[in-house]
Amino acid sequence: MTTNARDDGAAPDGRAALGLRWWPLLPIAGLALIGPGALWSLGGLDRAWRVLGTMIVGVLVLLAFFLWLALGARLRGRARLGAVGAVLLGALALLANVRVVGVSGDLVPVLEWRWGGRPAELTGPGAEAAEVTVADYPQFQGPDRDGFVRGVQLQADWTAHPPIEVWRRPVGEAWSAFAIAGERAVTQEQDGEDELVVCYDLRSGERLWSHAETARFERNVGGIGPRATPTIADGRVFAMGATGILVCLDLETGAPSWRADTWAQAKAKPKGWGDACSPLVMADAGLVVVNPGTNAWTLAAYRIADGEVAWHAGGARPGYSSPVRTTLAGRDQILMFCDNRLVAQSATDGAPLWEVRWLRRAQCVSTPLVLDGDRVLVSSGYGAGGRLYRITRAEDGTLEPEELWHGGRLAAKFTNLIPRDGVVYGLTDGVLSAFSLEDGKRLWRGPRYGHGQVIAVGELLLVQAESGALVLVRVDPDGFEELGRVDALSSKTWNPPAFAPPFLIVRNDREAVCYRLAIR
């Protein structure tokens, strides 16, 4: 009598049946627990590098688990096929329904459902924008290009005086902000293969005109569209696209006066994150100044009248900051925070005046902060920190920078810093913080608002959080107080806000919303 059954504990191939091999899960679990813990406990690492390291550890853990399941667990036949198949089907289902649309300022992937749509068309009462006197906010970081709105005071109680939504509308992808003059609000957007400069009615949100240039910049990490903010001056709009196209348009009609392909003129190669230079208008000289993006063209000045190059000069690799005009040690000059140095050039002809080398190539974005006493504060993320310099004039008339202090914690990645009474405030590595200007020491560390933007209005700060929330904050050397919050936008927001009292416009790469803020 024969039978196919076996009762000796052997597998069908004659080998002894072995149980599930569990022990490889121990080192895999150890890597999952210890790896991120070690990364986040190390000092001196920027948050983005910690996030990136954690993601690498996560990928290694998942890969090791899959290999264990497929090869090392001793699963047999249908059990192995079922387990591996379930993992693969789950991964395919995830890819089919979720997509990565970019990263946060800390390099955390931003996910969304693939069937998610764009915001609805223009909505909002509009009538809330009754006739009021409107101040201008004509360029990047406001009237004086320093993040301050002067001459007004905000109501600090947003419970009694909440922001009133005037209008909300979809906009094209871009990290540009609005520039506002009179009744017109101008920004930049991407529309398919065209970069647009678009003008909206400030009170209603209706589109008045748009100007298109055939250009498209796109990066998986950095996103799509223009990065710079237009500048409005003397009835003209100056806008720099992500691929270096500079245009001069009529504010009333959008009609082009001239255009310049700055990258072609400077023989520049595309920047990794696109051109992010907001044009600097020097009306007294009849010039608009930009950074085309090559060593020989650190700065280039174009004549406002006809768009011809008046001068170009430099010698530093391009960064992602915008030029600032100031007077230091008695000299009229333009500061430009480049890829590996801060340079100062004559506002007259671009001649180099002084420079300081930056210690790391850290994606220099934050605008140099000019302080009293001929001082300049510079800061960037990725561990580079901040440094304060004093500029002095030597006996032969040359200018010399002297480093006063440096500190690794003052890490303004791509936000601006706000000085007040010997203290500087800002989002450093995404956290609202205060630092002493005397020695660079941190005075306090507040909440994490992410890599957003800040406007100073009197004793208050308007904080545009990276999450899209709009926050009103009171700060002083002893601490901060969050006074109010509005969930203005619902997705990643890197765009600076624009405040033309009483109207505040915030936007991201999907939609824009205008609020009327209570003034006292």
C-alpha positions as CSV (number, residue, x, y, z in Angstrom):
1,M,0.0,0.0,0.0
2,T,1.4,3.3,-1.0
3,T,0.5,6.9,-0.1
4,N,1.6,10.4,-1.2
5,A,1.4,11.7,2.4
6,R,4.5,12.2,4.4
7,D,4.6,12.3,8.1
8,D,8.4,12.6,8.7
9,G,8.4,16.4,8.7
10,A,10.3,16.6,5.4
11,A,9.4,19.0,2.6
12,P,8.2,17.5,-0.7
13,D,11.7,17.8,-2.1
14,G,13.1,15.6,0.6
15,R,14.6,18.4,2.8
16,A,13.5,18.9,6.3
17,A,10.7,21.5,6.6
18,L,12.1,24.7,8.1
19,G,10.1,27.4,9.9
20,L,9.8,31.1,9.0
21,R,13.2,32.8,9.4
22,W,12.4,35.8,11.7
23,W,15.9,36.9,12.8
24,P,16.7,39.1,9.7
25,L,13.9,41.4,10.9
26,L,15.9,42.3,13.9
27,P,18.7,44.2,12.1
28,I,16.1,45.7,9.7
29,A,14.1,47.0,12.7
30,G,17.3,48.2,14.2
31,L,18.1,50.2,11.1
32,A,14.6,51.7,11.0
33,L,14.8,52.8,14.7
34,I,18.5,53.7,15.2
35,G,19.2,55.3,11.7
36,P,16.8,58.2,11.9
37,G,17.5,58.7,15.6
38,A,21.2,59.0,15.0
39,L,20.6,61.5,12.2
40,W,18.3,63.7,14.3
41,S,20.6,63.7,17.3
42,L,23.7,64.8,15.4
43,G,24.5,68.4,15.9
44,G,25.4,70.8,13.1
45,L,23.1,69.2,10.4
46,D,20.6,71.3,8.6
47,R,17.0,70.0,8.9
48,A,16.8,69.3,5.2
49,W,19.9,67.0,5.3
50,R,18.3,65.2,8.3
51,V,15.1,64.7,6.3
52,L,17.0,63.5,3.2
53,G,19.0,61.1,5.3
54,T,15.8,59.8,7.0
55,M,14.3,59.1,3.5
56,I,17.4,57.2,2.4
57,V,17.2,55.1,5.5
58,G,13.5,54.5,4.9
59,V,14.2,53.3,1.3
60,L,16.9,51.0,2.5
61,V,14.6,49.5,5.2
62,L,11.8,48.9,2.7
63,L,14.2,47.3,0.2
64,A,15.6,45.1,2.9
65,F,12.2,44.1,4.1
66,F,11.1,43.2,0.5
67,L,14.3,41.1,0.0
68,W,13.7,39.3,3.2
69,L,10.1,38.6,2.2
70,A,11.1,37.4,-1.3
71,L,14.3,35.5,-0.5
72,G,15.1,35.3,3.2
73,A,11.9,34.5,5.0
74,R,11.7,30.8,3.9
75,L,8.2,31.3,2.6
76,R,7.4,28.6,0.0
77,G,5.2,28.3,-3.0
78,R,1.9,30.2,-2.9
79,A,2.8,31.9,0.3
80,R,5.8,33.6,-1.1
81,L,4.0,34.5,-4.4
82,G,1.1,35.9,-2.4
83,A,3.3,38.0,-0.1
84,V,5.5,39.4,-2.8
85,G,2.4,40.0,-5.1
86,A,0.6,41.8,-2.3
87,V,3.5,44.2,-1.8
88,L,3.9,44.9,-5.5
89,L,0.2,45.4,-6.0
90,G,0.1,47.8,-3.1
91,A,3.0,49.8,-4.5
92,L,1.4,49.9,-7.9
93,A,-1.9,51.0,-6.4
94,L,-0.1,53.8,-4.5
95,L,1.7,55.0,-7.7
96,A,-1.6,54.9,-9.6
97,N,-3.4,57.1,-7.1
98,V,-0.8,59.3,-5.6
99,R,1.8,61.5,-7.2
100,V,4.7,63.6,-6.0
101,V,4.2,67.3,-6.9
102,G,7.4,68.6,-5.4
103,V,9.0,68.9,-2.0
104,S,8.7,71.2,1.0
105,G,11.5,73.5,2.0
106,D,12.9,70.7,4.1
107,L,12.9,68.3,1.1
108,V,9.8,66.4,2.4
109,P,7.9,65.0,-0.7
110,V,4.6,66.8,-1.2
111,L,1.9,64.2,-2.3
112,E,-1.5,64.6,-3.8
113,W,-4.2,62.4,-5.3
114,R,-3.8,62.1,-9.0
115,W,-7.5,63.0,-9.5
116,G,-7.1,66.3,-7.5
117,G,-8.2,69.3,-9.5
118,R,-7.2,72.9,-9.7
119,P,-9.0,75.6,-7.6
120,A,-12.3,76.9,-8.8
121,E,-12.7,80.1,-10.8
122,L,-12.8,83.5,-9.3
123,T,-14.8,83.7,-6.2
124,G,-15.4,86.3,-3.5
125,P,-17.7,89.2,-2.6
126,G,-15.6,91.9,-4.3
127,A,-17.9,94.5,-2.7
128,E,-15.8,94.3,0.5
129,A,-13.2,96.3,-1.4
130,A,-15.1,99.6,-1.1
131,E,-13.3,102.8,-2.0
132,V,-10.4,103.2,0.3
133,T,-7.0,104.7,-0.1
134,V,-4.5,102.1,-1.2
135,A,-0.7,102.3,-0.6
136,D,1.7,100.7,-3.1
137,Y,3.7,97.6,-2.7
138,P,5.5,97.9,-6.1
139,Q,8.3,95.3,-5.9
140,F,9.8,92.3,-4.1
141,Q,9.8,92.9,-0.3
142,G,7.9,96.1,-0.5
143,P,8.4,99.8,-1.2
144,D,12.0,99.9,0.2
145,R,12.8,96.3,-0.7
146,D,13.4,95.4,2.9
147,G,10.3,93.6,4.1
148,F,8.8,96.6,6.0
149,V,5.5,98.4,5.4
150,R,5.7,101.7,7.1
151,G,3.2,104.4,8.1
152,V,0.4,102.0,9.1
153,Q,-0.6,100.0,12.2
154,L,-2.6,96.8,12.0
155,Q,-5.5,95.9,14.4
156,A,-3.9,93.2,16.6
157,D,-7.1,91.5,17.6
158,W,-8.1,89.2,14.7
159,T,-11.1,87.9,16.7
160,A,-12.7,91.3,16.8
161,H,-11.3,92.5,13.5
162,P,-10.7,89.4,11.3
163,P,-9.2,89.6,7.8
164,I,-12.0,89.9,5.2
165,E,-11.7,87.8,2.1
166,V,-12.2,90.1,-0.9
167,W,-11.6,87.6,-3.7
168,R,-10.0,84.3,-4.5
169,R,-9.0,82.9,-7.9
170,P,-6.8,80.2,-9.6
171,V,-3.4,81.3,-10.9
172,G,-0.8,79.6,-13.0
173,E,2.2,77.8,-11.5
174,A,5.0,80.1,-10.2
175,W,6.8,81.1,-7.0
176,S,6.4,84.8,-7.9
177,A,4.8,87.3,-5.6
178,F,2.5,90.3,-6.5
179,A,3.7,93.8,-7.1
180,I,0.9,96.4,-6.5
181,A,0.6,99.9,-7.8
182,G,-2.7,101.9,-7.6
183,E,-5.5,99.6,-8.6
184,R,-3.3,97.0,-10.3
185,A,-1.7,93.9,-9.0
186,V,0.9,92.2,-11.2
187,T,2.5,88.7,-10.9
188,Q,4.0,86.0,-13.1
189,E,2.6,82.6,-14.0
190,Q,3.1,79.5,-16.2
191,D,0.5,78.6,-18.8
192,G,1.6,75.5,-20.7
193,E,4.6,76.5,-22.7
194,D,4.3,80.2,-22.0
195,E,5.5,82.3,-19.2
196,L,3.0,85.0,-18.4
197,V,3.1,88.4,-16.8
198,V,-0.5,89.0,-15.6
199,C,-2.2,92.1,-14.3
200,Y,-5.3,91.8,-12.1
201,D,-7.7,94.4,-10.7
202,L,-6.8,94.8,-7.1
203,R,-10.3,95.2,-5.8
204,S,-12.1,92.5,-7.9
205,G,-9.5,90.0,-8.9
206,E,-10.5,90.2,-12.5
207,R,-7.7,89.7,-15.1
208,L,-7.0,92.9,-16.9
209,W,-4.2,91.8,-19.3
210,S,-1.4,89.3,-19.7
211,H,1.8,89.2,-21.7
212,A,3.2,85.8,-22.9
213,E,6.8,84.7,-23.6
214,T,7.5,81.2,-25.0
215,A,9.5,79.7,-22.1
216,R,9.0,77.0,-19.6
217,F,11.2,76.1,-16.6
218,E,10.4,72.8,-14.8
219,R,12.2,70.8,-12.1
220,N,10.9,67.8,-10.2
221,V,12.0,69.2,-6.9
222,G,11.7,73.0,-7.5
223,G,8.4,72.9,-9.4
224,I,7.2,74.8,-12.5
225,G,7.2,78.4,-13.7
226,P,8.8,81.8,-12.9
227,R,10.5,82.4,-9.6
228,A,10.9,86.2,-9.5
229,T,8.6,89.1,-8.6
230,P,7.8,91.9,-11.1
231,T,8.8,95.5,-10.3
232,I,6.5,98.4,-11.0
233,A,8.0,101.9,-11.6
234,D,6.8,105.0,-13.4
235,G,4.0,103.2,-15.2
236,R,6.1,100.3,-16.4
237,V,6.4,96.7,-15.3
238,F,9.8,94.9,-15.3
239,A,9.7,91.1,-15.1
240,M,12.4,88.5,-15.2
241,G,11.4,85.0,-16.2
242,A,12.9,81.7,-14.9
243,T,14.9,81.3,-18.1
244,G,16.4,84.8,-18.0
245,I,13.9,86.7,-20.3
246,L,13.6,90.3,-19.1
247,V,10.6,92.3,-20.3
248,C,9.5,95.9,-19.9
249,L,5.7,96.4,-20.2
250,D,3.2,99.2,-20.0
251,L,1.3,98.9,-16.7
252,E,-1.9,100.2,-18.1
253,T,-2.2,98.0,-21.2
254,G,0.5,95.3,-20.9
255,A,2.0,96.4,-24.2
256,P,5.7,95.4,-24.5
257,S,8.3,98.2,-24.8
258,W,11.3,95.8,-25.1
259,R,12.6,92.4,-24.1
260,A,16.1,91.1,-23.5
261,D,17.2,87.5,-23.4
262,T,19.8,87.9,-20.7
263,W,21.0,84.3,-20.7
264,A,21.7,84.5,-24.4
265,Q,23.5,87.8,-24.1
266,A,25.6,86.7,-21.2
267,K,26.1,83.2,-22.7
268,A,24.7,81.8,-19.5
269,K,23.8,78.2,-18.8
270,P,20.5,77.3,-17.2
271,K,20.6,77.5,-13.4
272,G,19.6,74.4,-11.4
273,W,16.6,76.2,-9.8
274,G,15.9,78.8,-12.5
275,D,16.4,82.5,-12.5
276,A,14.9,84.1,-9.3
277,C,16.2,87.6,-9.7
278,S,13.5,90.3,-9.1
279,P,14.5,93.4,-11.1
280,L,16.0,96.3,-9.3
281,V,14.9,99.7,-10.8
282,M,17.2,102.7,-10.4
283,A,15.0,105.4,-11.6
284,D,17.5,108.2,-11.0
285,A,19.9,106.5,-13.4
286,G,17.3,105.3,-15.9
287,L,18.4,101.7,-15.3
288,V,17.0,98.3,-14.3
289,V,19.5,95.9,-12.9
290,V,19.4,92.1,-12.9
291,N,21.6,89.0,-12.4
292,P,21.8,87.2,-15.8
293,G,23.7,84.3,-14.3
294,T,27.4,84.1,-15.4
295,N,30.6,84.9,-13.8
296,A,31.2,87.8,-16.2
297,W,27.7,89.1,-15.8
298,T,27.1,89.0,-12.0
299,L,25.1,92.2,-12.6
300,A,23.8,93.8,-15.8
301,A,22.2,97.2,-16.1
302,Y,19.7,97.8,-18.9
303,R,18.5,101.2,-20.0
304,I,14.8,101.7,-19.1
305,A,14.3,103.7,-22.3
306,D,15.2,101.1,-24.8
307,G,16.4,97.9,-23.1
308,E,20.0,98.3,-24.3
309,V,22.8,97.1,-22.0
310,A,24.4,100.1,-20.2
311,W,27.0,98.0,-18.4
312,H,27.7,94.6,-17.1
313,A,30.4,93.4,-14.6
314,G,31.2,90.8,-12.0
315,G,33.1,87.7,-11.4
316,A,30.9,85.4,-9.2
317,R,28.8,82.4,-9.9
318,P,25.1,83.2,-9.8
319,G,22.8,82.5,-6.9
320,Y,19.1,82.9,-6.4
321,S,19.0,86.2,-4.5
322,S,17.9,89.6,-5.8
323,P,20.1,92.8,-5.9
324,V,19.8,95.5,-3.3
325,R,21.0,99.1,-3.7
326,T,22.4,100.8,-0.6
327,T,25.1,103.2,0.6
328,L,27.9,101.7,2.7
329,A,31.0,103.6,3.9
330,G,29.8,106.5,1.8
331,R,29.6,104.6,-1.5
332,D,26.5,104.0,-3.7
333,Q,26.6,100.3,-4.4
334,I,24.6,97.2,-5.3
335,L,24.8,94.1,-3.2
336,M,24.4,90.6,-4.8
337,F,24.4,87.4,-2.8
338,C,25.9,84.9,-5.3
339,D,26.5,81.2,-5.2
340,N,29.8,81.3,-3.2
341,R,30.2,84.9,-2.2
342,L,28.6,88.3,-1.4
343,V,29.7,90.9,-3.8
344,A,29.3,94.7,-3.9
345,Q,29.5,96.6,-7.2
346,S,29.3,100.3,-8.0
347,A,25.8,101.5,-8.8
348,T,27.3,103.8,-11.4
349,D,29.2,101.3,-13.6
350,G,29.2,97.9,-11.9
351,A,32.9,98.2,-10.9
352,P,33.7,95.7,-8.1
353,L,34.0,97.4,-4.6
354,W,34.4,94.6,-2.2
355,E,33.4,90.9,-1.7
356,V,33.4,88.2,1.0
357,R,33.5,84.5,0.2
358,W,30.7,82.3,1.5
359,L,31.9,79.2,3.2
360,R,29.6,76.8,1.5
361,R,27.7,76.5,-1.7
362,A,24.4,76.6,0.1
363,Q,21.8,77.8,-2.5
364,C,22.1,81.5,-1.5
365,V,18.6,83.0,-1.7
366,S,17.9,85.3,1.2
367,T,18.4,89.0,0.5
368,P,21.4,90.7,2.2
369,L,20.2,92.7,5.1
370,V,21.6,96.2,5.3
371,L,21.9,97.6,8.9
372,D,23.0,100.9,10.4
373,G,26.6,101.4,11.1
374,D,27.6,100.2,7.6
375,R,26.8,96.6,8.5
376,V,25.5,93.8,6.3
377,L,24.0,90.6,7.5
378,V,23.9,87.5,5.3
379,S,22.4,84.2,5.9
380,S,21.6,80.9,4.2
381,G,20.5,77.3,5.0
382,Y,22.1,73.9,4.7
383,G,24.3,74.5,7.6
384,A,25.9,77.7,6.3
385,G,24.3,80.0,9.0
386,G,24.7,83.8,9.2
387,R,27.5,86.3,9.2
388,L,27.6,90.0,10.1
389,Y,30.1,92.3,8.4
390,R,31.1,95.9,8.8
391,I,32.3,97.8,5.7
392,T,35.0,100.4,6.3
393,R,36.8,102.7,4.0
394,A,40.6,102.4,3.8
395,E,43.0,105.3,3.5
396,D,43.3,104.7,-0.3
397,G,39.5,104.8,-0.6
398,T,38.9,101.1,-1.1
399,L,36.2,99.4,0.9
400,E,37.1,96.5,3.2
401,P,34.6,94.1,4.9
402,E,35.3,93.0,8.5
403,E,33.5,90.0,9.9
404,L,31.9,90.8,13.3
405,W,30.5,87.4,14.1
406,H,29.1,84.2,12.6
407,G,26.6,81.8,13.8
408,G,25.3,78.5,12.4
409,R,21.8,78.7,13.9
410,L,20.8,81.9,11.9
411,A,19.8,79.9,8.8
412,A,17.5,81.9,6.6
413,K,17.0,79.5,3.8
414,F,14.9,81.5,1.4
415,T,13.1,83.9,3.6
416,N,13.9,87.5,4.5
417,L,15.1,88.7,8.0
418,I,13.5,91.6,9.9
419,P,15.7,93.8,12.1
420,R,14.3,95.8,15.0
421,D,16.1,97.5,18.0
422,G,19.2,95.4,18.0
423,V,17.4,92.1,17.3
424,V,16.8,90.2,14.0
425,Y,13.7,88.1,13.6
426,G,12.9,85.6,10.9
427,L,12.2,82.0,9.9
428,T,15.5,80.3,10.4
429,D,15.5,76.7,9.1
430,G,11.7,77.1,9.1
431,V,11.4,78.2,12.8
432,L,10.4,81.7,13.9
433,S,13.4,82.8,15.9
434,A,15.1,85.9,17.3
435,F,18.8,86.6,17.4
436,S,20.9,89.4,18.9
437,L,22.7,91.6,16.4
438,E,25.4,92.2,18.9
439,D,26.8,88.7,18.9
440,G,24.5,86.5,16.8
441,K,23.3,84.5,19.8
442,R,19.7,83.1,19.6
443,L,17.4,84.8,22.1
444,W,14.4,82.6,21.6
445,R,13.0,79.8,19.4
446,G,9.4,79.9,18.5
447,P,7.1,77.7,16.5
448,R,7.8,76.0,13.2
449,Y,6.0,77.8,10.4
450,G,8.1,76.2,7.7
451,H,10.0,77.9,4.9
452,G,7.6,80.8,4.4
453,Q,7.9,84.5,4.2
454,V,7.5,87.5,6.6
455,I,6.3,91.2,6.3
456,A,6.9,93.7,9.2
457,V,4.1,96.1,9.9
458,G,4.8,98.3,12.9
459,E,5.4,96.1,15.9
460,L,3.8,93.1,14.3
461,L,4.8,90.4,11.8
462,L,2.6,88.9,9.0
463,V,3.9,85.4,8.6
464,Q,3.1,83.5,5.5
465,A,3.6,79.9,6.6
466,E,4.8,77.2,4.2
467,S,1.5,75.3,4.9
468,G,-0.5,78.2,3.4
469,A,-1.7,79.7,6.7
470,L,-1.5,83.4,7.3
471,V,-0.4,84.2,10.9
472,L,-0.2,87.5,12.8
473,V,2.6,87.6,15.4
474,R,3.9,90.1,17.9
475,V,7.6,89.7,18.7
476,D,10.1,91.3,21.0
477,P,13.4,90.3,22.4
478,D,11.7,88.3,25.2
479,G,9.5,86.1,23.1
480,F,6.6,86.0,20.7
481,E,2.8,85.9,20.8
482,E,0.6,84.5,18.0
483,L,-2.3,86.9,17.7
484,G,-4.3,85.4,14.9
485,R,-4.4,82.8,12.1
486,V,-6.2,82.3,8.8
487,D,-6.0,79.2,6.7
488,A,-5.6,81.3,3.5
489,L,-4.2,78.6,1.2
490,S,-4.2,74.8,1.5
491,S,-1.0,73.7,-0.1
492,K,2.7,74.4,-0.2
493,T,3.3,78.2,-0.3
494,W,6.8,79.6,-1.0
495,N,5.5,82.9,-2.5
496,P,6.0,86.1,-0.5
497,P,2.9,88.0,0.4
498,A,2.3,91.5,-0.8
499,F,0.7,94.1,1.5
500,A,-0.7,97.3,-0.1
501,P,-2.6,98.6,2.9
502,P,-5.4,97.7,3.5
503,F,-5.1,94.9,0.9
504,L,-3.0,91.8,1.4
505,I,-2.5,89.3,-1.5
506,V,-1.1,85.9,-0.8
507,R,-0.6,83.2,-3.4
508,N,1.1,79.9,-4.2
509,D,1.5,77.9,-7.4
510,R,-2.3,77.2,-7.5
511,E,-4.4,80.1,-6.3
512,A,-4.3,83.7,-5.0
513,V,-6.5,85.3,-2.4
514,C,-6.9,88.9,-1.4
515,Y,-7.8,90.0,2.1
516,R,-8.7,93.4,3.5
517,L,-6.9,93.9,6.9
518,A,-8.2,96.2,9.6
519,I,-6.0,99.3,10.1
520,R,-6.0,101.3,13.3
